[in-house]
Amino acid sequence: MRSAPAQTESAPSNIIFVDVAVALELPVPDGFTSIDAVAEDLEREPAGRVALEHARGLIADRLYTGSPATIAAMRLRKGWSQQRLANVMGTSQPHVARIEAGRDDLRLSTLNKLASALGVSLLDVVQAMAKGSEQS
């Protein structure tokens, strides 16, 4: 008994494209002011702080929609910078940046501090962390 010759089919190739952005630490040219310096100056004045808080809220409303919110969205809706959230939590701004990027595994005590600072429930923070880790 003869078997039929095996048929071969060519499968489509999978193409994977990865785009990686790398932040360059470039010096600020003479005559220019960094955005961080401008924000720090505005934060020092009550009117400037209010204006920044309003602008951050607008950013949150336009860029972050849906439920649950991300940690960054919750922070921006309060009108806070990462530095201000860090100050309220008793941590550093780089730590807040890592939290928002989903790069830190947080202890329960840190999650509680985050929830308290943002004025949300622990469940809201856990859901936001889960959403943030899906996006990173």
ABEGO torsion letter per residue (X at the ends): XBBBBBBBBBBBBBBBBBBBBBBBBBBBBBGBBBAAAAAAAAAABAAAAAAAAAAAAAAAAAABBEOBBBAAAAAAAAGBBAAAAAAAAGBBAAAAAAAAAGABBBBAAAAAAAAAAAGBBAAAAAAAAAAAAAAX
